[in-house]
């Protein structure tokens, strides 16, 4: 597989790769936002709505390393 190939996989939001990706995302938000960021203040910090049938959680992989994610809530 070429090194520039991205693979998208549907994943449970509690999978270790999802947790790692979300943690990096939350850290980036905290660094960028003047007031910081606290995920526990979000509407659904447990991400139940990002599981089928209401939603989905996708991870982008490059060479089997998680490099991005998106959660879709129903």
Secondary structure, DSSP 4 states (H G I P E B T S, - for coil): --TT--EEEE--TTSHHHHHHHHHHHHHHHHHSTT---GGGSTTTT-GGGSTTT-EEEEEEETTEEEEEEEE--
